[in-house]
Amino acid sequence: MISLDATLPALYATIAPIFLVVAAGFLSARTGLLSADAIRALAAYAARVAAPVMVFRAIANSEPASLQQPGYLIAYAAGSCLAFAVCALCLRRVTNAQGPALAFGALGGSFGNTLMVGFPLATLLYGDAATVPLALTLLVEVAIVLPLALTLAESRHEHGAAGHHALRRNLLNAARNPLVVGMVLGALLAWSGLTLPTAVNDGLGLIAQTVAPVGLFVIGGLMVGYRPVGEFARQAIVVPSKLVLHPLAVCLAMWLCGVRDPLLIGPALCFAAGPIFGAYAALSHQYGIGPQSAALMVATTVGAALSMPLVLWSLARLLSA
């Protein structure tokens, strides 16, 4: 049904360049060719400049009708929230996790590295058609899943009115996220009927083209110094949740919501099957669980190199059955 019906070796060959760039970033940082400050600067550029520009340009150049995908938004949100809930329940029962440990564990099992791993793969498979699903997915992750996790992380210390304030604060922070701003501005321009001047569009396009290579390089650089150590039980729950349960839940939700367009389903599965997002360890460090989260990020990134083609190949055959 989707363009993942190639042979399994062909899918591994397709994804290999992505992880070779990740390896190049790791080696560059590990050997000292680039400092930790340089890697962090590249990460900031990718997340706060290049990615918002890419999303803005893609949406601004889209037909307004192509942006009206409520089924996709509902399905991706439902699949992600299902994976979040299942992962949280397992962590609670098996490891007795609470507060930030519970919230970030569940976040790790349901929030993929959509921008820096999923999107490059989706682009290789679907070309420019992957850009609109990317924007819709980022909207779900930034405006729904992330505020949910941050509110849960703070709920141990804030109850009642304070808990509502935490939720409102996290939603406002999501609204100010450069990615969300880029989406909104791009949508306004698309619906206005106006077009970007050719020179501006081409200039933004040059910046947009840097998202995938810089992002992948940064992932490798950020992995230097992290070790896949920590609670085995925690890793045994979060890693399979992210690499298997999340894409399976999104696939199921897409089917239940009646989303049948291969150019929507295919990219969605690429996004959901990826490892934990790159800023996961740094964000969780603010809540005192940085080392545990870094271990999960490394484990899912390494594991995704093997799991992504197999999971996507299996789900493609499940959908076409």
VMD Tcl script that draws the C-alpha trace (Angstrom):
set ca {
  {0.00 0.00 0.00}
  {2.83 2.39 0.79}
  {6.14 2.78 -0.94}
  {7.89 0.67 1.65}
  {7.14 -2.49 -0.31}
  {10.74 -2.84 -1.46}
  {12.76 -5.77 -0.25}
  {14.16 -5.63 3.25}
  {17.80 -5.38 2.03}
  {16.77 -2.44 -0.17}
  {15.29 -0.64 2.84}
  {18.46 -1.21 4.85}
  {20.45 0.19 1.90}
  {18.16 3.23 1.83}
  {18.58 4.02 5.50}
  {22.33 3.33 5.63}
  {23.40 6.83 4.46}
  {21.36 8.40 7.26}
  {23.25 6.58 9.97}
  {26.58 7.06 8.18}
  {26.08 10.81 8.59}
  {25.25 10.19 12.27}
  {28.48 8.20 12.57}
  {30.42 11.04 10.92}
  {29.08 13.46 13.53}
  {30.03 11.09 16.33}
  {33.57 10.63 15.01}
  {34.05 14.37 14.45}
  {33.13 15.13 18.06}
  {34.88 12.08 19.50}
  {38.21 12.90 17.84}
  {38.00 16.58 18.77}
  {37.63 17.78 15.19}
  {34.60 19.72 16.43}
  {34.17 20.87 20.02}
  {31.09 20.28 22.14}
  {30.27 23.99 21.80}
  {30.40 23.69 18.00}
  {28.02 20.72 18.07}
  {25.61 22.61 20.32}
  {25.76 25.61 17.97}
  {24.92 23.37 15.02}
  {22.06 21.84 17.00}
  {20.66 25.30 17.78}
  {20.94 26.30 14.12}
  {19.12 23.16 12.94}
  {16.32 23.38 15.51}
  {15.78 27.14 15.77}
  {16.68 28.43 12.30}
  {16.81 25.83 9.54}
  {13.85 23.70 10.64}
  {11.40 26.60 11.13}
  {12.48 28.03 7.75}
  {11.94 24.66 6.07}
  {8.49 24.21 7.60}
  {7.47 27.79 6.78}
  {8.58 27.49 3.15}
  {6.99 24.09 2.64}
  {3.62 25.15 4.03}
  {3.67 28.54 2.29}
  {4.20 26.79 -1.06}
  {1.47 24.20 -0.44}
  {-2.09 24.19 -1.63}
  {-4.34 25.14 1.31}
  {-6.42 22.01 0.75}
  {-3.38 19.78 1.34}
  {-3.01 21.23 4.84}
  {-6.54 20.28 5.87}
  {-5.84 16.81 7.21}
  {-7.83 16.44 10.45}
  {-7.76 12.65 10.14}
  {-3.97 12.66 10.09}
  {-3.72 14.99 13.08}
  {-6.19 12.95 15.12}
  {-4.57 9.65 14.16}
  {-1.00 10.70 14.91}
  {-2.04 12.30 18.18}
  {-4.05 9.22 19.19}
  {-1.23 6.82 18.31}
  {1.35 8.89 20.17}
  {-0.88 9.30 23.24}
  {-1.59 5.55 23.24}
  {2.13 4.76 23.20}
  {2.67 7.40 25.91}
  {-0.03 5.88 28.13}
  {1.10 2.27 27.69}
  {4.73 3.15 28.33}
  {3.79 5.20 31.41}
  {1.64 2.37 32.79}
  {4.43 -0.19 32.33}
  {7.02 2.11 33.92}
  {4.72 2.77 36.87}
  {4.00 -0.91 37.48}
  {7.47 -2.34 36.84}
  {9.82 0.40 38.08}
  {7.44 2.41 40.31}
  {8.50 5.53 38.39}
  {6.89 8.83 39.39}
  {7.09 12.49 38.48}
  {9.81 13.41 35.98}
  {11.10 9.82 35.70}
  {7.63 8.64 34.70}
  {6.91 11.59 32.41}
  {10.18 11.50 30.52}
  {10.15 7.74 30.26}
  {6.73 7.88 28.63}
  {7.84 10.80 26.45}
  {10.82 8.77 25.28}
  {8.48 5.97 24.25}
  {6.19 8.21 22.18}
  {8.13 11.18 20.75}
  {10.44 10.37 17.86}
  {13.30 12.21 16.24}
  {10.91 13.29 13.51}
  {12.96 16.16 12.20}
  {16.47 14.73 12.13}
  {15.92 11.00 11.41}
  {12.35 10.38 10.30}
  {12.23 13.25 7.83}
  {15.47 12.39 5.97}
  {14.22 8.82 5.52}
  {10.75 9.97 4.47}
  {12.35 12.37 1.98}
  {14.41 9.55 0.46}
  {11.23 7.49 0.04}
  {8.63 10.14 -0.81}
  {10.48 13.28 -1.86}
  {8.85 16.66 -1.24}
  {5.54 14.96 -0.46}
  {6.91 14.21 3.03}
  {7.04 17.88 4.01}
  {3.34 18.48 4.78}
  {3.09 15.32 6.95}
  {6.24 16.54 8.69}
  {4.61 19.85 9.60}
  {1.45 18.13 10.83}
  {3.47 15.66 12.92}
  {5.61 18.38 14.49}
  {2.43 20.25 15.41}
  {1.12 17.18 17.26}
  {4.42 16.58 19.03}
  {5.16 20.17 20.02}
  {1.60 21.25 20.87}
  {0.22 18.05 22.44}
  {2.71 15.34 23.41}
  {5.49 17.55 24.81}
  {3.19 19.80 26.94}
  {1.49 16.64 28.24}
  {4.83 15.18 29.37}
  {6.12 18.41 30.91}
  {2.87 18.91 32.83}
  {3.05 15.34 34.13}
  {6.69 15.90 35.15}
  {5.68 18.93 37.21}
  {2.47 17.46 38.62}
  {4.27 15.80 41.52}
  {5.00 19.20 42.99}
  {2.10 21.24 41.63}
  {-1.54 20.39 42.30}
  {-4.87 22.07 41.73}
  {-4.56 25.63 40.45}
  {-0.78 25.31 40.30}
  {-1.17 22.26 38.04}
  {-3.42 24.23 35.69}
  {-0.84 27.02 35.63}
  {1.82 24.48 34.65}
  {-0.32 23.22 31.78}
  {-1.06 26.75 30.59}
  {2.63 27.68 30.81}
  {3.66 24.64 28.78}
  {1.02 25.33 26.12}
  {2.17 28.94 25.85}
  {5.77 27.79 25.50}
  {4.65 25.44 22.74}
  {2.92 28.32 20.95}
  {6.16 30.32 21.04}
  {8.24 27.45 19.67}
  {9.95 28.56 16.41}
  {8.59 25.48 14.63}
  {5.02 26.36 15.55}
  {5.58 30.00 14.58}
  {6.93 28.86 11.21}
  {3.90 26.61 10.68}
  {1.42 29.36 11.51}
  {3.10 31.97 9.33}
  {3.39 29.51 6.45}
  {-0.29 28.56 6.72}
  {-1.36 32.20 6.80}
  {0.64 32.90 3.65}
  {-0.74 29.82 1.88}
  {-4.35 30.68 2.71}
  {-3.84 34.32 1.74}
  {-3.13 33.33 -1.83}
  {0.13 35.25 -1.85}
  {3.39 33.69 -3.01}
  {6.97 34.19 -1.95}
  {9.17 36.18 -4.34}
  {11.41 33.85 -6.32}
  {14.63 35.14 -4.78}
  {13.25 34.81 -1.24}
  {11.86 31.35 -1.93}
  {15.16 30.14 -3.38}
  {17.15 31.63 -0.51}
  {14.93 29.96 2.07}
  {15.23 26.76 0.08}
  {19.00 26.77 0.48}
  {18.60 27.05 4.24}
  {15.91 24.35 4.29}
  {18.21 21.90 2.51}
  {20.61 21.98 5.45}
  {18.14 20.56 7.97}
  {18.67 16.87 7.28}
  {22.48 16.72 6.95}
  {23.17 19.12 9.83}
  {20.55 17.46 12.03}
  {21.91 13.96 11.44}
  {25.48 15.15 12.02}
  {24.40 16.77 15.29}
  {22.78 13.57 16.56}
  {26.12 11.78 16.30}
  {27.98 14.65 17.91}
  {25.58 14.79 20.85}
  {26.06 11.08 21.53}
  {29.72 11.55 22.49}
  {30.18 11.01 26.20}
  {26.84 9.25 26.66}
  {26.82 5.60 27.61}
  {23.87 3.18 27.38}
  {23.85 2.45 31.11}
  {21.18 2.80 33.74}
  {18.15 0.85 34.91}
  {17.77 -2.18 32.67}
  {14.04 -2.42 33.40}
  {13.53 1.19 32.30}
  {15.42 0.64 29.06}
  {13.60 -2.64 28.44}
  {10.29 -0.75 28.50}
  {11.10 2.56 26.80}
  {13.26 1.28 23.91}
  {10.72 -1.24 22.53}
  {7.94 1.28 23.13}
  {9.68 3.87 20.97}
  {10.95 1.62 18.21}
  {8.03 -0.82 17.92}
  {4.95 0.20 19.91}
  {4.85 3.83 18.75}
  {4.88 3.09 14.99}
  {2.43 0.22 15.51}
  {0.06 2.49 17.47}
  {0.27 5.21 14.80}
  {-0.36 2.62 12.08}
  {-3.42 1.33 13.91}
  {-4.74 4.84 14.53}
  {-4.29 5.79 10.88}
  {-6.30 2.74 9.82}
  {-9.06 3.40 12.37}
  {-9.29 7.07 11.36}
  {-9.66 6.18 7.70}
  {-6.34 7.67 6.55}
  {-5.52 5.73 3.39}
  {-3.28 8.07 1.39}
  {0.15 6.40 1.04}
  {1.79 9.84 0.98}
  {0.43 10.45 4.47}
  {0.75 7.00 6.02}
  {4.26 6.31 4.74}
  {5.91 9.43 6.16}
  {3.93 9.06 9.40}
  {5.39 5.60 9.96}
  {8.90 6.87 9.16}
  {8.48 9.57 11.80}
  {7.06 7.24 14.46}
  {9.63 4.47 13.92}
  {12.61 6.75 14.60}
  {14.62 7.03 17.83}
  {14.01 9.49 20.66}
  {14.31 13.15 19.68}
  {17.70 14.82 19.96}
  {16.91 17.38 22.68}
  {15.55 14.70 25.01}
  {18.60 14.41 27.27}
  {19.15 18.15 27.55}
  {15.48 18.79 28.35}
  {15.29 16.06 30.97}
  {18.51 17.33 32.56}
  {16.48 20.28 33.85}
  {14.45 17.77 35.88}
  {17.44 15.91 37.30}
  {17.28 12.78 35.13}
  {19.67 13.72 32.34}
  {22.00 10.66 32.52}
  {19.12 8.15 32.45}
  {17.52 9.95 29.51}
  {20.82 10.19 27.64}
  {21.21 6.43 27.97}
  {17.76 5.92 26.44}
  {18.53 8.32 23.60}
  {21.73 6.46 22.72}
  {20.04 3.06 22.97}
  {17.16 4.01 20.67}
  {19.43 5.75 18.16}
  {21.69 2.71 17.85}
  {18.71 0.36 17.87}
  {16.86 2.33 15.20}
  {19.59 1.60 12.66}
  {18.52 -2.03 12.84}
  {14.84 -1.74 13.73}
  {13.52 0.97 11.39}
  {13.72 -0.96 8.09}
  {12.33 -4.12 9.70}
  {9.45 -2.36 11.46}
  {8.52 -0.29 8.39}
  {8.73 -3.33 6.11}
  {6.50 -5.33 8.47}
  {3.90 -2.56 8.85}
  {3.78 -2.03 5.07}
  {2.87 -5.66 4.62}
  {0.34 -5.50 7.43}
  {-1.39 -2.56 5.72}
  {-1.40 -4.24 2.33}
  {-2.75 -7.55 3.65}
}
mol new
graphics top color blue
foreach p $ca { graphics top sphere $p radius 0.5 }
foreach p [lrange $ca 0 end-1] q [lrange $ca 1 end] { graphics top cylinder $p $q radius 0.2 }
display resetview
